[in-house]
Amino acid sequence: MAVPLLLALCLFLPPVSASLSLNPADLLLWDGVSLFSRGDWYEARDRLLGALRSLREVRGAKLRCAAQCGLRGARLEEAVLERAECLGACERLELGEPSRYRLTQETERSFHKATPYNYLQIIHYKLEELNEAAAAAFTFYLRNPHHEQIKDDVQRYRTMKGVSKQSFRDLEEPHHMVLYSRAVSLLSEGKLSNGVWRLEESLALYLSALEECRSLCEGTREQENEEHRDISEVIAEYYIQVLQCKQRCVLEGSLGQKRSRENIIISHLALLEEGYTKLEKWEAAAQITQSLLLFYPHNETILGRLSEYERTLQGRSSTKPRESIAAYVSQSLLEKKLLYYAMENLGISFQDPDLWTPEEIIPESLRETVRLEREAEEQRGADLPYEEVTVTMTPKQMNGTMRVTMDGVISKEECEALLGLAQEAAGSGEGFKDRRSPHTPHERIQSLGVRQALQMASSGSVNSSQAQLFYQTSERARVLAEVYFGTESLHFSYTHLVCRTAIEGKQEGRTDVSQPVHTDNCVLDTEEKKCWREPPAYIHRDFSGLLYLNEDFQGGNLFFTEMDGTTITAELHPSCGRLVLFSSGGENAHGVRAVTGGKQCAIELWFTKSAEHAEQTSSQSKALVRDRDEPQESTEGETTRNRRVSGRSGRETVAAGDATSSDPERPSGRTHQKRAARKFTDEL
């Protein structure tokens, strides 16, 4: 190194700002918290928003420096030292001294958990910026789905006047996810060329974001109780931490869930293959299929599709997997091998974030341990937000993918209340009319929507609390689907309470079913063993659910099949409070056995990721729930309005009952039903 590297950097690095344009993120954060405690809402808002901007600036600077400072030396030692010098010089030029921008572990955790947004939602509310408050609350909720108060707050914002549906958005949503959602909407509308183009753009951006995340893993770390150890131990420990960090980057798109149940790359590839197939671009479809095989090399269904494409192309293609996908899979598998080696020989812990990892990567001595850990995690159900809900059948136990059975979703008393609602609705003459089933002449069917039930409650035709329970139960099922599958925000596509009754005297010798085998978002071709996501199917639906209300009937079992429509993979009997959730595609073809005696009742639900295809009656139902609470607010008049503006000052907490009774619309903020007081450190 004849020329000092620092001098070379000064000569050859592009011009950059002398230092960070904003104050350090941690200083802005804690100043904002202090101002919040004094009730200085405007200043607190500016500080907290500034902290988030400062954090983004630091991240951008680190990424630019990482890109400029590659490993260039002829020998490893030289390359590492030169990179360290390069990074240090570059970051000083862009950011100033390290003490200005390096964060403690506590502060990093607070940013990672989006804590500033929890403060901001209260501040925006105090300033009567309701749409901004809803967006901040929703952003915090997505990263903290089990936080009791934020769930209550988001629900309150949903029922407030003046809060638009578009406000419930992720303020930290990466651009590739925006493009992905748009692509899904375009494909569901039949705009194939535009949809595929958006998907390609989204996939490229995601791979770039993944690489950025991985490059940031090579930063500084805070030592706790550091002991004197051999240099090789220190290097090995640091390298293992870097590898673990790089592996966790795939979870960034799943908003903090422990395991990415929907791998974003695989989701992109599956949609791209479908899009190119419909566009009859067989070579592109074959290349995507080759890329999918990198994740699932022995999957017979994918191999079968590839054979069909090759026959269609008549040997005119020599496609290989995409280089970007092959490079990602190869690098990820190499890292996994090293981590499993360290797990076996150095006693480190490693939670593999991917479900596609081949068994041969895992050392034989660890395979049983890893298998049991995965099964235990599936059984826990990704830390479900309701203590009383348990996963009774995992996807593996149901011999499929993206399907699960949960019990205890509602209590026996709640089942009885909802059955009472159905009975009242049937007797009112307004809704829930009895008609012959469209699927079989041996059963009669009744159906009641959420909005219809709330409207009947408003007119006094049915019990108001039971109609409200119907709405709340549907919302609970939606949250469980979001959390378990680790997916983005789900919207209701359609929801209704359905009862199927066996017609007496017409059951003898019966050989049909209550509902034939079908799928919920594609046209099932049982001969070709394919499912075409195109009209007349409800192609915008992504997940489906059945919440059972009773078990005192004969028959009515739910069963899943292969795409041939006959090979049964799983079957289960309904019971009160049992919820079955599954993805709506061909992987979960299903039907219902004949109800041969009594009456079976359940809430049937379909969910969509597309806000554009959200059920219109869902927002109308929310409005009815809000209107139901209006009289309570109007009787309080000006007093309630003044309370909403002034609110609590400082960080004192109020009993949960007081917080809600004084103002039914007010977000409960930082109170907690189980605790009378909370410290800031508790909330981290």
URLIN-V859914 format. One record per residue. N is the residue number from 0. D_CENTER is the distance of its C-alpha to the mean C-alpha in Angstrom with 1 decimal. Layout:
{{N | D_CENTER} {N | D_CENTER}}
//
This chain:
{{0 | 49.8} {1 | 52.9} {2 | 51.1} {3 | 49.0} {4 | 45.4} {5 | 44.8} {6 | 47.6} {7 | 46.2} {8 | 42.8} {9 | 44.7} {10 | 46.4} {11 | 43.7} {12 | 40.4} {13 | 39.6} {14 | 40.3} {15 | 37.6} {16 | 37.5} {17 | 39.6} {18 | 36.9} {19 | 33.7} {20 | 34.2} {21 | 32.4} {22 | 33.1} {23 | 31.1} {24 | 27.5} {25 | 28.4} {26 | 31.5} {27 | 29.8} {28 | 27.0} {29 | 29.6} {30 | 32.0} {31 | 29.3} {32 | 28.8} {33 | 32.5} {34 | 33.0} {35 | 30.3} {36 | 32.4} {37 | 35.5} {38 | 33.9} {39 | 34.5} {40 | 31.5} {41 | 32.3} {42 | 33.1} {43 | 30.1} {44 | 27.8} {45 | 29.5} {46 | 29.3} {47 | 25.6} {48 | 24.8} {49 | 27.4} {50 | 25.7} {51 | 22.5} {52 | 24.7} {53 | 26.8} {54 | 23.9} {55 | 23.0} {56 | 26.7} {57 | 27.0} {58 | 24.1} {59 | 25.7} {60 | 29.1} {61 | 28.0} {62 | 26.5} {63 | 29.8} {64 | 31.9} {65 | 30.0} {66 | 30.6} {67 | 34.3} {68 | 35.0} {69 | 34.7} {70 | 36.6} {71 | 40.0} {72 | 42.7} {73 | 44.7} {74 | 44.1} {75 | 41.0} {76 | 42.5} {77 | 43.6} {78 | 40.3} {79 | 38.4} {80 | 40.9} {81 | 41.0} {82 | 37.2} {83 | 37.2} {84 | 40.1} {85 | 38.4} {86 | 35.1} {87 | 37.1} {88 | 39.3} {89 | 36.6} {90 | 34.4} {91 | 37.6} {92 | 38.5} {93 | 35.1} {94 | 34.2} {95 | 37.3} {96 | 37.9} {97 | 35.0} {98 | 35.5} {99 | 34.3} {100 | 30.7} {101 | 30.0} {102 | 27.8} {103 | 28.2} {104 | 25.6} {105 | 25.2} {106 | 24.7} {107 | 22.2} {108 | 20.1} {109 | 20.3} {110 | 19.1} {111 | 16.3} {112 | 15.1} {113 | 15.8} {114 | 18.7} {115 | 20.7} {116 | 18.3} {117 | 19.0} {118 | 22.7} {119 | 22.4} {120 | 21.0} {121 | 24.1} {122 | 26.3} {123 | 25.3} {124 | 25.9} {125 | 29.3} {126 | 30.2} {127 | 29.2} {128 | 26.6} {129 | 24.3} {130 | 22.1} {131 | 21.6} {132 | 21.0} {133 | 18.3} {134 | 16.5} {135 | 17.1} {136 | 15.9} {137 | 12.6} {138 | 12.1} {139 | 13.1} {140 | 11.0} {141 | 7.6} {142 | 9.3} {143 | 11.2} {144 | 9.6} {145 | 12.8} {146 | 15.2} {147 | 17.5} {148 | 19.1} {149 | 16.2} {150 | 14.9} {151 | 18.6} {152 | 18.9} {153 | 16.1} {154 | 17.6} {155 | 21.0} {156 | 20.2} {157 | 19.0} {158 | 22.5} {159 | 24.5} {160 | 27.0} {161 | 26.6} {162 | 22.8} {163 | 21.6} {164 | 18.5} {165 | 17.8} {166 | 17.8} {167 | 14.2} {168 | 12.9} {169 | 11.5} {170 | 14.9} {171 | 13.8} {172 | 11.9} {173 | 13.7} {174 | 16.0} {175 | 15.0} {176 | 11.6} {177 | 13.9} {178 | 16.2} {179 | 13.8} {180 | 12.8} {181 | 16.5} {182 | 17.5} {183 | 15.6} {184 | 17.4} {185 | 20.6} {186 | 20.6} {187 | 20.0} {188 | 23.0} {189 | 25.1} {190 | 25.4} {191 | 25.2} {192 | 26.9} {193 | 25.0} {194 | 21.6} {195 | 22.6} {196 | 23.9} {197 | 20.7} {198 | 18.8} {199 | 21.4} {200 | 21.2} {201 | 17.4} {202 | 17.9} {203 | 20.8} {204 | 19.1} {205 | 16.2} {206 | 19.0} {207 | 20.8} {208 | 18.0} {209 | 17.6} {210 | 21.3} {211 | 21.4} {212 | 19.1} {213 | 21.3} {214 | 24.4} {215 | 23.5} {216 | 23.5} {217 | 27.2} {218 | 27.9} {219 | 29.8} {220 | 29.0} {221 | 30.4} {222 | 32.7} {223 | 33.0} {224 | 36.3} {225 | 37.2} {226 | 39.9} {227 | 42.6} {228 | 41.5} {229 | 42.6} {230 | 41.3} {231 | 39.8} {232 | 37.7} {233 | 36.4} {234 | 35.6} {235 | 33.9} {236 | 31.8} {237 | 30.7} {238 | 30.1} {239 | 27.9} {240 | 25.8} {241 | 25.4} {242 | 24.4} {243 | 21.8} {244 | 20.4} {245 | 20.4} {246 | 18.6} {247 | 15.8} {248 | 15.3} {249 | 13.0} {250 | 10.4} {251 | 10.7} {252 | 8.3} {253 | 5.4} {254 | 6.3} {255 | 8.7} {256 | 7.7} {257 | 11.1} {258 | 10.7} {259 | 8.9} {260 | 9.1} {261 | 8.8} {262 | 11.2} {263 | 11.2} {264 | 15.0} {265 | 15.4} {266 | 13.3} {267 | 15.6} {268 | 18.6} {269 | 18.1} {270 | 18.0} {271 | 20.8} {272 | 23.0} {273 | 22.7} {274 | 23.5} {275 | 26.5} {276 | 27.7} {277 | 28.0} {278 | 29.7} {279 | 32.0} {280 | 31.5} {281 | 32.1} {282 | 32.5} {283 | 29.2} {284 | 27.5} {285 | 29.5} {286 | 28.4} {287 | 24.7} {288 | 25.5} {289 | 27.4} {290 | 24.4} {291 | 22.1} {292 | 25.0} {293 | 24.6} {294 | 21.5} {295 | 23.0} {296 | 26.8} {297 | 28.0} {298 | 25.8} {299 | 28.6} {300 | 26.6} {301 | 25.8} {302 | 29.4} {303 | 30.7} {304 | 29.1} {305 | 30.4} {306 | 33.9} {307 | 33.8} {308 | 33.1} {309 | 35.9} {310 | 38.3} {311 | 37.5} {312 | 38.2} {313 | 41.4} {314 | 41.2} {315 | 41.0} {316 | 37.8} {317 | 37.4} {318 | 33.7} {319 | 31.9} {320 | 28.2} {321 | 27.0} {322 | 28.3} {323 | 25.2} {324 | 23.1} {325 | 26.0} {326 | 26.4} {327 | 22.8} {328 | 23.0} {329 | 26.5} {330 | 25.7} {331 | 22.6} {332 | 24.9} {333 | 27.7} {334 | 25.6} {335 | 24.4} {336 | 28.1} {337 | 29.2} {338 | 26.7} {339 | 27.5} {340 | 31.2} {341 | 30.8} {342 | 29.1} {343 | 32.1} {344 | 34.8} {345 | 33.8} {346 | 31.9} {347 | 28.7} {348 | 25.3} {349 | 22.6} {350 | 19.1} {351 | 18.4} {352 | 14.7} {353 | 15.4} {354 | 16.0} {355 | 18.5} {356 | 21.0} {357 | 24.4} {358 | 26.4} {359 | 29.4} {360 | 27.7} {361 | 27.7} {362 | 31.2} {363 | 32.8} {364 | 33.4} {365 | 29.7} {366 | 28.3} {367 | 28.8} {368 | 27.3} {369 | 24.1} {370 | 23.9} {371 | 24.4} {372 | 21.8} {373 | 19.1} {374 | 20.3} {375 | 20.3} {376 | 16.7} {377 | 15.7} {378 | 18.1} {379 | 16.6} {380 | 13.4} {381 | 11.1} {382 | 13.1} {383 | 12.7} {384 | 13.4} {385 | 16.6} {386 | 19.5} {387 | 21.3} {388 | 18.6} {389 | 19.1} {390 | 17.9} {391 | 21.2} {392 | 20.5} {393 | 18.0} {394 | 17.4} {395 | 20.4} {396 | 22.5} {397 | 21.8} {398 | 22.9} {399 | 20.0} {400 | 16.5} {401 | 13.2} {402 | 15.2} {403 | 15.7} {404 | 18.2} {405 | 18.1} {406 | 21.1} {407 | 22.0} {408 | 19.5} {409 | 22.5} {410 | 26.1} {411 | 29.3} {412 | 30.5} {413 | 27.5} {414 | 27.9} {415 | 31.6} {416 | 30.8} {417 | 28.7} {418 | 31.4} {419 | 33.8} {420 | 32.0} {421 | 32.4} {422 | 36.0} {423 | 36.7} {424 | 35.2} {425 | 37.3} {426 | 40.4} {427 | 39.9} {428 | 40.8} {429 | 38.2} {430 | 35.2} {431 | 34.1} {432 | 37.1} {433 | 38.1} {434 | 38.3} {435 | 38.7} {436 | 35.6} {437 | 35.1} {438 | 34.5} {439 | 37.5} {440 | 40.8} {441 | 40.6} {442 | 38.0} {443 | 37.5} {444 | 34.1} {445 | 33.1} {446 | 30.0} {447 | 28.8} {448 | 26.0} {449 | 24.4} {450 | 26.2} {451 | 29.4} {452 | 29.3} {453 | 28.9} {454 | 31.7} {455 | 33.9} {456 | 33.3} {457 | 34.4} {458 | 37.5} {459 | 38.2} {460 | 37.9} {461 | 35.3} {462 | 34.4} {463 | 32.2} {464 | 30.3} {465 | 29.5} {466 | 28.2} {467 | 26.0} {468 | 24.8} {469 | 23.8} {470 | 21.6} {471 | 20.1} {472 | 19.6} {473 | 17.7} {474 | 15.3} {475 | 14.9} {476 | 14.0} {477 | 11.3} {478 | 9.7} {479 | 10.4} {480 | 8.8} {481 | 5.3} {482 | 6.2} {483 | 8.2} {484 | 6.6} {485 | 3.7} {486 | 2.6} {487 | 3.5} {488 | 6.0} {489 | 8.2} {490 | 11.9} {491 | 14.8} {492 | 16.9} {493 | 19.6} {494 | 20.4} {495 | 23.8} {496 | 25.8} {497 | 28.0} {498 | 31.0} {499 | 33.0} {500 | 36.6} {501 | 38.9} {502 | 42.2} {503 | 45.1} {504 | 47.8} {505 | 45.6} {506 | 43.8} {507 | 46.7} {508 | 46.2} {509 | 42.8} {510 | 41.0} {511 | 38.1} {512 | 34.6} {513 | 32.9} {514 | 30.3} {515 | 30.8} {516 | 28.3} {517 | 25.9} {518 | 22.4} {519 | 20.3} {520 | 19.6} {521 | 22.4} {522 | 26.2} {523 | 27.0} {524 | 30.1} {525 | 31.2} {526 | 34.1} {527 | 32.3} {528 | 29.3} {529 | 27.0} {530 | 24.7} {531 | 25.1} {532 | 22.3} {533 | 24.8} {534 | 26.6} {535 | 27.6} {536 | 24.3} {537 | 21.5} {538 | 19.8} {539 | 17.0} {540 | 15.6} {541 | 12.5} {542 | 12.2} {543 | 15.2} {544 | 16.3} {545 | 19.7} {546 | 20.6} {547 | 24.3} {548 | 26.9} {549 | 29.9} {550 | 31.5} {551 | 35.2} {552 | 35.8} {553 | 36.7} {554 | 34.6} {555 | 31.3} {556 | 29.3} {557 | 26.1} {558 | 26.3} {559 | 24.4} {560 | 26.4} {561 | 26.5} {562 | 26.7} {563 | 30.5} {564 | 29.9} {565 | 32.3} {566 | 31.0} {567 | 29.2} {568 | 26.5} {569 | 25.6} {570 | 27.0} {571 | 26.5} {572 | 28.4} {573 | 26.9} {574 | 27.4} {575 | 26.8} {576 | 23.3} {577 | 21.9} {578 | 18.6} {579 | 17.9} {580 | 14.5} {581 | 14.3} {582 | 13.4} {583 | 16.1} {584 | 17.9} {585 | 21.1} {586 | 19.7} {587 | 19.6} {588 | 23.0} {589 | 24.2} {590 | 27.0} {591 | 28.7} {592 | 32.0} {593 | 34.9} {594 | 35.2} {595 | 38.9} {596 | 39.5} {597 | 38.3} {598 | 35.2} {599 | 31.6} {600 | 29.1} {601 | 25.3} {602 | 22.5} {603 | 21.1} {604 | 17.7} {605 | 16.0} {606 | 12.8} {607 | 12.2} {608 | 9.8} {609 | 13.2} {610 | 14.4} {611 | 17.8} {612 | 17.8} {613 | 16.7} {614 | 19.4} {615 | 22.1} {616 | 23.3} {617 | 20.1} {618 | 21.0} {619 | 24.5} {620 | 23.7} {621 | 22.2} {622 | 25.4} {623 | 27.4} {624 | 25.8} {625 | 26.5} {626 | 30.0} {627 | 30.6} {628 | 30.2} {629 | 32.4} {630 | 35.8} {631 | 34.9} {632 | 34.3} {633 | 37.3} {634 | 39.6} {635 | 38.7} {636 | 39.5} {637 | 40.1} {638 | 39.6} {639 | 35.9} {640 | 35.5} {641 | 37.3} {642 | 35.2} {643 | 32.0} {644 | 33.5} {645 | 35.2} {646 | 32.7} {647 | 32.7} {648 | 34.2} {649 | 33.4} {650 | 31.0} {651 | 32.7} {652 | 30.5} {653 | 31.5} {654 | 31.2} {655 | 28.3} {656 | 30.7} {657 | 32.6} {658 | 29.6} {659 | 28.6} {660 | 32.1} {661 | 33.5} {662 | 31.0} {663 | 28.6} {664 | 26.6} {665 | 26.5} {666 | 23.3} {667 | 24.0} {668 | 23.0} {669 | 23.8} {670 | 25.4} {671 | 24.1} {672 | 25.3} {673 | 26.2} {674 | 27.9} {675 | 30.6} {676 | 30.2} {677 | 27.8} {678 | 28.5} {679 | 26.5} {680 | 26.3} {681 | 24.9} {682 | 21.9} {683 | 21.2}}
//
